[in-house]
Amino acid sequence: MLVNTLKLESISAAGSVGFLLIFTVVNDTGFKLSKEIGGKKSIPLLGAIFYFIAKVALLVQHYSVSKSDVFIAIGIIGFCFVIYIQKQNIKINKTFKASLAILLLKSN
């Protein structure tokens, strides 16, 4: 659907920002779990910092060329986060309901 309604540059910008966001998070996670995985903290920390800088540079460059591309990219990624949060809330609600049902059965 997006292919038929958006310019290729907008879709490309969203993909690039999403890619950089994912690898920023991967490196941040590597930094936080460095003790558990037996790795150095400096490598994932530098990776997270450089990916974040690259993401900001990409957004600034796209903003100077086409502001709508940046807003579309941020909107697509924001929409993905909304869906993710909604699915997490559904899982939490199911877990809560199951726990509540177990407690009610045990109390009877």
Residue pairs with C-beta under 8 A, 6 or more apart in sequence:
2 11
2 76
3 11
6 72
7 69
9 66
9 69
10 66
10 68
10 69
10 72
10 73
13 58
13 62
13 69
13 70
13 72
13 73
14 72
14 73
14 76
14 77
16 58
16 73
17 55
17 58
17 59
17 73
17 74
17 77
18 73
18 76
18 77
18 80
20 51
20 52
20 54
20 55
20 58
21 55
21 77
23 47
23 51
24 48
24 51
24 52
24 55
27 44
27 45
27 47
27 48
27 51
28 44
28 48
29 44
30 37
30 39
30 43
30 44
30 47
31 41
31 44
31 45
31 48
33 39
34 40
34 41
34 44
59 70
59 73
62 69
62 70
62 73
63 70
